[in-house]
Every structure is written in structure tokens, then in C-alpha cells.
Amino acid sequence: MATILLVDDVQLFIELEKSFLQDAGYTVVTASSGEEALAILPQINPALLLLDLYMPGIDGDEVCRRMRSEDRWKTLPVIMVTAAGKEAEIRKCLDAGCDDYVTKPVQKKLLIEKVKRLLGAVKARTEERKPLTFQVQIRGEGQQLIATARDLSRNGIFLNGPASMAPGTVVELKLSPSEGRDVVLMGKVKRIQDGPDGGMGIYFIRPEGMGTKELDQMLRETADAGLTAELSEPSEALQTQLGSMEMQNSRLREENASLRQRIREMENENREFAERIVHTEEVNNNLTNLYIASSRLHSVLNRIEVIEIIQEVAINLVGAEKFALALYDKESESYRFEAGEGVTPEEFPTVETGSGLLGKVIADGEPYFQEGPVAAGSDDLQTPLAAIPLTIHDSCIGLLAIYRLFTQKDRFEEVDFQLFNMMAEHAATAIFSSNLYEASERKRQTYQGFMELLLK
């Protein structure tokens, strides 16, 4: 199988993505910095590069830019990995010359599909293309064009018209299926078709979730419209029969209506089944991520390392952009800031058991999740989007408060509750074990010092 060079400065994600790729049969070589990746690239000659965007030293986009400046690496497939699907980061990756990107926490199925597609292993379409016609505005390489859609899927679109943009061109598409309703997506020109029916085939570059709902709605509406048109226009032979047989006309209309209703029911059943499959895949992906994260947590006993790994998990698996980890302080009998992102020790309030929302979470031992939209985040450190107690042996030893998420999530779902709670259990166990280890080490060192004094 092909060799993939995986570059990430976070050990947790090197282990996670490496396991995904090796399970799919690929040979994986790893590097922990952009400098190391550029140094070993000629030795490895990989078939594909999986590259983290933000790293100490040289960031992933600069690595990609330097590679693309050399003829040898101009066509090497590159997938960038980002912590968020923000438009500025997407453009940063694409402008550097990457072919596609994924966001953390990485979904195994999506990553492997993108890898296979870039390595040419996907020969057939993985999503059904549906014929439709509407206007599309295209912007790329300083050009702005208007074209007509010929067909559409969740993965891409074909546009009729003069193909004036070369394959590989990054474009912004504004799809206008109906007046007053636009869907904006990023894409890349994949193929050119000449002739009277020619045009451009464009592959959508987006993480799973962004634009998916709008595309699904467009495709459903197209299918409904086509079905209605097909069933409401009987053939000429049938029109002749209906003219002379009014009773049959009534019966056929009833059957027609019943058939449409049954098809709608079947579509709803299929949609619900597909949603259950997606949910199952999310749970499986989270369990895989959690297994690797917990293995990392329980492989160390040093308290500082444990806290660092918890931070890695919060950022890269939970997708927390702003959060605080507070741990119990015996002297003050309160919970104080230990680590976090986007929050300083001076800003974070000291939490007393039972006081305020955070204190109530600690007292009850039950997690808190904000109901309703969470995309805007929270700037009130007393009122997070989520607060999860770190409990072991019925005792709360810490609290994880999350104020903003990288992911463009509308609201918390059951799969989030499961991930956060399981992650909290492993974090609490790891902190407890590291505390016990440090206490035993202090006793050992005291005993050793005492024995050395006696033996002098």
C-alpha cells in the first residue's frame, strides 16, 4: 500500500490518525514538526502528506508552500488538518496549495474517503448525482463567472458553459436554487469536459457538516419536484383512456396520491435510517478517539504530563476553543484554575462547592449542558456552555468548564454528552493516580533521606 507522511506536533493525534490510516492498510511515517517533515520528505517520497496547520516553528501552510515551489512536489496530494472549519483557515490552507482538508476531531470514515479519492482509489461516484438546473456564481483566480448547474451531489457539481478555469483552481461557489436562497461553498475544479455539453466538474472542499444540511435539502426538493412532475403528467395513451373512463380516472388519481404518500414515507424512513447510521459512526469514532486518548492518559503518572494530555484532549477531541480546568485545593477547600485555553488564572473565579452554577455542578456531581444554540459561545466565566465534574469514588476532584467550541455546532447532542462524560471519567482517574503517585514519591524520598541520615 501507499506510504503516507503524517505531520503533527500533538502526540495524541499522531497516534490517532496513524491508527486510522494503518487500519486502512497504509504505511505511515510520522514527523512532529514542519522542519522535520521537509527534511525527511525526499527520503520517504510519500504518496500523500497529511499535515497539521498549526505547529511550533513552521506552520503547515508554510510547509505546503515550500513544497509546491519545487517541481518534484507540485502534484503531491496534501490534506491539511485544522482545529476549526473557519473560512479564514480554509482559505489559508487552500491558498498554500493543499488539495483538501479535515477538521479535528478527525472522523475516520471521512479521512479515509478523502485519502482514497486523492490517491485515485475511488473510481466511481460515492454520492448519487441528481439532474437539475439553476444559476451558480463562481469566483476564482481573479475571475467571476456565472454558469448553469447540470447535476449536483453532496460531493460536487457539474456546471455547463465555457471552462475557463484550469483543473486545481480553488473556487468559491454561490448556488442559487431559488430566489432569496443561496448556499455558499468552497470547491476545486477537478475536470474539464469539451464539446457542446461541456463544462467543469467541481469537487466540494468542506468538512462534514458544513453546507451538508443545505445540500441535502436542495437534493430532497429536487427529488420531490421531479417525482411530482413525473406522476402528475400521465402518458398520451393514459389520457385517452381517462377521457372515456371517468371512474378509472378517479381511481388512478387515488392510487397516484397513495403512491406519492408511500414514497414520501419511504424517503423519511430512509432518512431516519441514514441518520441512525451517521450517529452510530459518530459514536464509534468517539470511542476510538477516547480509547487512544485514555491510553495516553493512563500511560503517564507525572501530574504535569497528565494535565497537558487533558488539555490536548479538550482541544483536539472535544473541540474546545475556550475552556478551563479547575482542580480541588485542600488548603482553601475550593476549586482553582489549573489549566485552560483562552482563560487566564487571574480571570477564572475561585469556585466554592454549591455556589453558583459551577459550584452546583460540583455539589450535585452532575454535568451541565446549555440548552439551545451554542455556536456563539459564552464570555461569562460563571456560565459556560458545558461544565463537567471530574468525579472518582463519589468525590469531585476537578471541573472542566467549556466556553466556546471550534466546531460549528448548533446545539449539544446525545453523542456529545457521552463523549464528555466518558472523557471526564478517564481524566479524573488519571489525575487521581498521578496525585497518589506524587504522594508515594514524596514519602519514598522522605524515607530514603531518613535512611541516608541513619547510615551516615
C-alpha positions in Angstrom: 0.0 0.0 0.0 0.9 3.7 -0.4 3.1 5.4 2.2 1.7 8.5 3.9 3.7 11.1 5.8 1.8 12.2 8.9 2.9 15.5 10.4 1.5 16.8 13.8 3.1 18.2 16.9 0.5 16.6 19.2 1.4 13.0 20.1 -2.3 12.2 20.8 -3.2 13.0 17.2 -0.2 11.3 15.7 -1.3 8.1 17.4 -5.0 8.6 16.5 -4.5 9.4 12.8 -1.8 6.8 12.5 -4.2 4.1 13.8 -6.9 5.2 11.2 -4.5 5.0 8.3 -2.9 1.8 9.3 -6.3 0.1 9.8 -7.0 1.1 6.1 -3.8 -0.6 5.1 -1.4 2.3 4.5 2.2 2.6 5.6 2.6 5.6 7.9 5.7 7.6 8.6 5.4 10.4 11.2 7.1 13.8 11.8 6.4 16.1 14.8 7.3 19.4 13.1 7.3 21.2 9.8 11.1 21.3 9.7 11.4 17.6 10.3 8.8 16.9 7.5 10.7 18.9 5.0 14.0 17.2 6.0 12.7 13.6 5.6 10.3 14.2 2.6 12.9 13.3 -0.1 14.0 10.2 1.8 10.4 8.9 2.2 8.9 10.0 -1.1 5.4 9.6 0.2 2.2 9.1 -1.9 0.3 11.6 0.3 1.0 14.2 3.0 -1.3 14.6 6.0 -0.3 17.9 7.5 -1.4 19.8 10.7 -1.9 23.5 10.1 -0.7 25.0 13.3 2.6 23.7 14.7 5.6 25.3 16.6 8.2 26.6 14.2 7.0 26.3 10.6 3.2 26.0 10.3 1.6 23.5 7.9 0.7 26.1 5.3 4.3 27.3 5.0 5.4 23.7 4.6 2.9 23.2 1.8 4.1 26.5 0.2 7.7 25.5 0.2 6.9 22.0 -1.2 4.8 23.5 -4.0 7.8 25.7 -5.0 9.7 22.6 -6.0 8.7 20.8 -9.2 9.1 17.4 -7.5 6.3 18.1 -5.0 3.9 20.2 -7.1 1.5 17.3 -7.6 1.9 15.5 -4.2 -1.6 15.2 -2.7 -1.8 17.2 0.6 -4.6 17.1 3.2 -4.4 19.8 5.8 -5.7 19.2 9.3 -7.2 22.2 11.2 -8.7 22.7 14.6 -11.7 24.5 13.2 -13.6 24.8 9.9 -13.4 28.6 9.9 -13.4 30.3 6.5 -10.1 32.1 7.1 -8.4 28.9 8.0 -9.9 27.1 5.0 -8.6 29.8 2.6 -5.2 29.7 4.3 -4.9 26.0 3.6 -6.2 26.3 0.0 -4.0 29.3 -0.8 -1.0 27.4 0.4 -1.7 24.7 -2.3 -3.3 21.9 -0.3 -5.8 19.6 -2.1 -8.3 19.0 0.7 -8.6 19.4 4.4 -10.3 17.8 7.5 -11.1 19.3 10.9 -10.3 18.0 14.4 -11.7 15.8 15.9 -10.9 13.8 12.8 -13.7 11.5 11.6 -12.2 8.2 10.4 -14.6 7.5 7.6 -14.2 11.0 6.1 -10.4 11.0 6.4 -10.1 7.6 4.7 -12.5 8.6 1.9 -10.5 11.8 1.2 -7.2 9.8 1.2 -8.6 7.2 -1.2 -10.0 9.9 -3.5 -6.7 11.8 -3.7 -4.8 8.6 -4.3 -7.1 7.6 -7.1 -8.6 4.6 -5.3 -12.2 6.0 -5.7 -13.1 5.2 -9.3 -16.8 5.6 -9.1 -19.0 8.3 -7.5 -19.8 7.7 -3.9 -22.8 10.0 -3.9 -25.7 10.0 -6.4 -25.8 12.9 -8.9 -29.2 14.4 -9.5 -30.0 16.4 -12.6 -31.2 19.9 -12.0 -30.9 23.4 -13.4 -30.1 26.6 -11.5 -27.7 29.5 -11.6 -24.3 29.4 -10.0 -21.8 32.2 -9.4 -18.1 31.2 -9.5 -15.2 33.1 -8.2 -11.5 32.1 -8.6 -8.2 33.2 -10.0 -9.4 36.8 -10.1 -12.4 35.8 -12.3 -16.1 35.9 -11.6 -18.3 33.8 -13.8 -22.0 32.8 -14.0 -22.8 29.2 -15.1 -25.7 26.8 -15.1 -25.8 23.7 -12.9 -26.3 20.4 -14.8 -26.2 18.0 -11.9 -25.5 18.1 -8.1 -24.4 15.7 -5.3 -23.2 16.1 -1.8 -19.6 15.8 -3.1 -19.7 18.0 -6.2 -21.4 19.8 -9.0 -21.1 19.9 -12.8 -21.5 23.3 -14.5 -22.4 23.8 -18.1 -20.6 26.6 -20.0 -17.1 27.6 -21.2 -14.5 26.0 -19.0 -12.1 28.9 -18.5 -10.6 27.8 -15.2 -7.9 25.1 -15.1 -8.1 21.9 -13.0 -6.9 22.5 -9.5 -8.3 26.0 -9.3 -9.8 26.8 -5.9 -13.2 28.5 -6.4 -16.0 29.9 -4.3 -19.4 28.8 -5.4 -22.7 30.6 -4.7 -25.6 28.1 -5.5 -28.9 29.8 -6.1 -31.6 27.1 -6.4 -34.4 29.6 -5.7 -34.9 33.3 -5.3 -33.7 34.7 -2.0 -31.9 31.5 -1.0 -28.1 31.0 -1.6 -25.7 28.3 -0.5 -22.0 29.3 -0.5 -19.3 26.5 -0.7 -15.6 26.2 -1.4 -14.6 23.9 -4.2 -11.8 22.9 -6.6 -12.0 22.3 -10.3 -11.4 18.6 -10.9 -12.1 18.0 -14.6 -12.9 19.8 -17.8 -15.3 18.5 -20.5 -15.2 19.8 -24.0 -17.9 19.9 -26.6 -21.4 21.3 -26.8 -22.4 19.8 -23.5 -19.0 20.7 -21.9 -18.2 22.5 -18.7 -16.5 22.0 -15.4 -16.7 19.3 -12.8 -16.1 20.8 -9.3 -15.4 18.9 -6.1 -16.7 20.5 -2.9 -14.0 21.1 -0.3 -15.6 21.2 3.1 -15.6 19.3 6.4 -18.6 17.0 7.0 -21.4 19.2 8.3 -20.6 22.5 6.6 -23.2 23.0 3.9 -24.4 19.4 4.2 -27.8 20.3 5.5 -28.4 22.9 2.8 -27.3 20.5 0.1 -29.4 17.7 1.4 -32.4 20.0 1.5 -31.8 21.1 -2.1 -31.4 17.4 -3.3 -34.6 16.4 -1.5 -36.6 19.3 -3.0 -35.3 18.4 -6.5 -36.3 14.8 -6.0 -39.8 15.8 -4.8 -40.2 18.2 -7.7 -39.2 15.6 -10.2 -41.5 13.0 -8.6 -44.5 15.3 -8.7 -43.9 16.2 -12.3 -43.5 12.6 -13.3 -46.6 11.4 -11.5 -48.8 14.3 -12.4 -48.2 14.1 -16.2 -49.8 10.8 -17.5 -48.9 9.4 -20.9 -51.0 10.2 -24.0 -52.4 6.7 -24.1 -53.5 7.1 -20.5 -55.0 10.5 -21.3 -57.1 8.8 -24.0 -58.3 6.2 -21.6 -59.0 8.7 -18.9 -61.2 10.8 -21.2 -63.5 7.8 -21.8 -63.3 6.2 -18.4 -64.0 8.8 -15.7 -64.3 6.2 -12.9 -60.8 4.8 -13.8 -59.6 8.4 -13.7 -60.7 8.8 -10.1 -59.2 5.5 -9.0 -55.9 6.2 -10.7 -55.7 9.6 -9.0 -56.3 8.0 -5.6 -53.6 5.4 -6.4 -51.3 8.2 -7.6 -51.8 10.1 -4.4 -51.3 6.9 -2.3 -48.1 6.1 -4.2 -46.7 9.6 -3.6 -47.5 9.3 0.1 -45.9 5.9 0.3 -42.8 7.2 -1.4 -42.6 10.1 1.0 -42.9 7.7 3.9 -40.1 5.5 2.5 -37.9 8.6 2.0 -38.5 9.6 5.6 -37.7 6.0 6.7 -34.5 6.0 4.6 -33.5 9.4 6.0 -34.1 8.3 9.6 -32.1 5.1 8.9 -29.2 7.2 7.4 -29.3 9.5 10.4 -29.0 6.4 12.7 -26.0 5.2 10.7 -24.4 8.6 11.0 -25.0 8.7 14.7 -23.5 5.2 15.1 -20.4 6.2 13.1 -20.0 9.3 15.3 -20.3 7.1 18.5 -17.7 4.6 17.0 -15.4 7.4 16.1 -15.6 9.0 19.5 -15.0 5.6 21.2 -11.9 5.1 19.0 -10.7 8.6 19.8 -11.4 8.1 23.5 -9.6 4.8 23.6 -6.4 6.3 22.3 -6.8 9.4 24.5 -7.3 7.3 27.6 -4.4 5.1 26.7 -2.2 8.2 26.7 -3.7 9.5 29.9 -3.1 6.3 31.8 0.4 5.8 30.4 1.9 8.6 32.5 1.9 9.3 36.2 3.5 12.7 36.2 0.8 15.2 37.1 2.1 17.9 34.8 2.0 15.5 31.8 -1.5 14.3 32.8 -2.8 17.9 32.8 -1.1 18.6 29.4 -2.8 15.5 27.9 -6.2 16.6 29.3 -5.6 19.9 27.5 -4.8 18.1 24.2 -8.0 16.0 24.6 -10.1 19.1 25.3 -8.8 21.0 22.3 -8.4 18.2 19.8 -11.1 15.6 20.6 -13.8 17.7 22.4 -13.1 20.6 20.1 -13.0 23.2 22.9 -11.6 26.6 21.8 -12.0 28.3 25.2 -12.1 26.2 28.4 -10.8 26.0 31.9 -9.7 23.0 34.1 -10.2 23.7 37.8 -8.8 21.3 40.5 -9.6 20.9 44.2 -7.2 22.8 46.5 -7.1 21.3 50.0 -5.8 24.4 51.7 -8.6 26.7 50.6 -11.2 23.9 50.3 -12.2 25.3 46.9 -11.6 24.7 43.2 -8.9 26.8 41.5 -7.7 27.2 37.9 -5.1 24.7 36.8 -5.0 24.9 33.0 -7.0 26.0 30.0 -7.2 27.9 26.7 -8.4 31.4 26.2 -8.8 31.8 30.0 -6.1 33.1 32.4 -5.7 32.1 36.1 -6.5 35.7 37.1 -9.8 35.8 35.2 -11.1 32.4 36.4 -13.2 32.7 39.6 -12.4 30.5 42.6 -15.3 28.0 42.8 -16.9 27.1 46.1 -18.9 23.9 46.4 -22.6 24.7 46.0 -22.0 28.4 45.0 -23.3 29.4 41.5 -23.7 27.2 38.5 -20.2 25.8 38.7 -20.4 25.1 42.4 -23.8 23.4 41.9 -22.3 21.1 39.3 -19.6 20.1 41.8 -22.1 19.6 44.6 -24.5 17.6 42.5 -21.8 15.6 40.7 -24.0 16.0 37.5 -22.7 17.7 34.3 -24.4 20.8 32.9 -25.0 21.4 29.2 -26.6 24.6 27.9 -29.9 24.0 26.1 -30.4 25.6 22.7 -27.8 27.2 20.4 -24.2 27.0 21.4 -22.4 28.4 18.3 -22.0 31.9 19.8 -20.1 30.6 22.9 -20.1 32.2 26.3 -17.9 35.1 27.6 -19.4 34.7 31.2 -16.9 32.5 33.1 -19.6 31.8 35.7 -21.9 30.4 32.9 -20.2 28.0 30.5 -21.7 26.1 27.6 -20.9 22.9 29.5 -19.5 22.1 32.9 -18.4 18.5 33.6 -17.3 17.4 37.1 -14.3 15.1 37.4 -15.5 12.6 39.9 -13.9 9.5 41.4 -15.0 7.4 44.4 -18.0 9.8 44.8 -15.6 12.7 45.3 -15.3 15.6 42.8 -11.6 16.4 42.4 -12.0 18.8 39.5 -14.2 20.6 36.9 -13.9 21.1 33.2 -15.8 24.3 32.0 -16.2 24.8 28.3 -17.0 28.3 27.0 -16.5 28.1 23.2 -16.2 25.3 20.6 -14.2 25.2 17.4 -16.9 23.1 15.6 -19.9 24.9 14.1 -22.3 23.1 16.3 -26.0 24.2 16.6 -26.6 22.5 19.9 -25.3 19.7 22.1 -26.5 16.2 21.2 -26.5 12.8 22.9 -23.2 11.8 21.3 -21.6 14.9 22.9 -23.0 14.0 26.4 -21.5 10.5 26.1 -18.1 11.8 24.9 -17.7 14.5 27.5 -18.8 12.2 30.4 -16.5 9.3 29.4 -13.6 11.7 28.9 -14.2 13.2 32.4 -14.1 9.7 33.9 -10.7 9.0 32.4 -9.4 12.4 33.3 -10.5 12.1 36.9 -8.8 8.6 37.2 -5.6 9.9 35.6 -5.4 12.9 38.0 -6.2 10.7 41.0 -3.5 8.2 40.0 -0.9 11.0 39.5 -1.8 12.5 42.9 -1.3 9.1 44.6 2.0 8.6 42.7 3.3 12.0 43.7 2.3 11.4 47.4 4.0 8.0 47.4 7.1 9.5 45.7 7.3 12.2 48.4 7.1 9.5 51.1 9.7 7.4 49.4 12.1 10.3 49.1 11.5 11.3 52.8 12.1 7.7 53.9 15.2 7.5 51.6 16.6 10.7 53.1 15.9 9.5 56.7 17.7 6.2 56.0 20.7 8.0 54.5 20.9 10.1 57.7 20.8 7.0 59.8 23.5 5.3 57.8 25.9 8.2 57.9 
